[in-house]
Amino acid sequence: MPDSTRSPAPPSGFAFKPADFEQLVDDALRFAKSLGATDAGAEVSEGVGLSVSVRKGEIENVERNRDKSIGVSVYSGQRRGNASTSDFSRAALEQTVRAAWDIARFTAADPAAGLPEAADLATGKAARRELDLFHPWAIDAAGAAELAQRCEAAALAVDPRITNSEGAGVSAQQSHFIAGNSRGFRGGYASSRHSLSVAPIASLPGKNGDDMQRDAWYSSMRSPDDLAAPEAVGLYAAERALSRLKARKIKTCEVPVLFESTLAAGLLGAYVNATSGGALYRKSSFLLDSLGQQVMPEHIDIREDPHLPRGKGSAPFDDEGVATRARDVLKAGVVQGYFLSSYSARKLGMKTTGHAGGAHNLTLTSRLTQPGDDLPAMLKKLDRGLFVIELMGQGVNPVTGDYSRGAAGFWVEGGTLRFPVHEITIAGNVKQMLMQMVAVGADVYNSGARSMGSVLIERMKIAGQ
């Protein structure tokens, strides 16, 4: 059994080394085989992190996390069992494997169950592809608090109307894992994700009480060197909150709607969910049988690049060990491929696309977009309608595509922001909305594994007064 005390802990702050994890994976697979398993897979991981929050200049919370886990999947033919533990002792490991084996023996057989085919697994250089994902942040609680305080102070100093704050926070997280299975796959890597955020409150005294508006901004990156300056984050968050003061309601209408780039990625997310294996084989998708079909205008393309250096959605292989590949997801508005795991692919009679665990670095672009199509240019294209900067609720029906969400933003006339708007609902159907993408801005924003500019939808219903 590996013993983490044999050598000093790595400088990253991890207590275990990759070699320790490899031994645990080997031990788990070997014991599963001795019990009679036809196949098995195991993953060992460790995570370390620090989160600090402040409010009104005072430290509110300091949290440290150190987590570790072993997950084991065992197969008896097409019967699958799964168990996990945070105890790395040999006794606990064997007990966990045995628990997974017992589940597999007594569960119902599933024709789609099983490990990926060996030919689909990442091997050799593909499994060891370096994507520059690990950038540990050597910051302590005092340093994190100081950054958060600077961020909040910058927001509060912008204008006397910034009267309060919901706080600011800094998070530094890093993890590593090793996974393997009985079909020859071995792979793993370390990764990190760091962030800085603040949420200021603007207010104005009024006859009917204070007009209070909240907004927030953040920066999240693999490397701390790539984070925005705390002062810049605070300034922009404050400006957003101030811009929402004196918000009005508007009358019910049907007008063009421009989604801010920070929100537009939600439309891409809805598309991914609708073309993912689980929704497709359960027939709970508004884009059933859409492969090879036109679902967006001809000027729209979606590209996926799992191997983007420092990408938030980058990975050399998916959660099953299947090699990831760059591809066209959508070309000239036509669906080129779904998002399938081995299981969902078998249920659909198709081949895995390497998407157990989700999509990888998607970018939606328009062939009509020009380099100068920044936000002011997109507002000109909108001309008269609603510019949305906040959405509330989860009002998307995955089966029908019906869409209804609370919203806030700005009323636009002649391509110019006229006044802030709140307490409205925007409604439509995602399938129609995707086909009614008139324009995509050059103001590209990255939201996790999705990147795209602001999006202009030809027409949507606005429920107001």
PyMOL commands that set and color helices and strands:
alter all, ss='L'
color gray80, all
select helices_A, chain A and resi 4-6+18-35+90-106+118-120+124-126+141-156+224-226+230-243+261-274+277-281+342-348+375-382+430-435
alter helices_A, ss='H'
color red, helices_A
select strands_A, chain A and resi 39-55+58-76+79-85+162-181+186-204+211-214+217-221+253-259+300-304+327-331+334-335+362-366+385-392+402-413+416-429+437-440+445-447+450-452+455-463
alter strands_A, ss='S'
color yellow, strands_A
deselect
rebuild
show_as cartoon
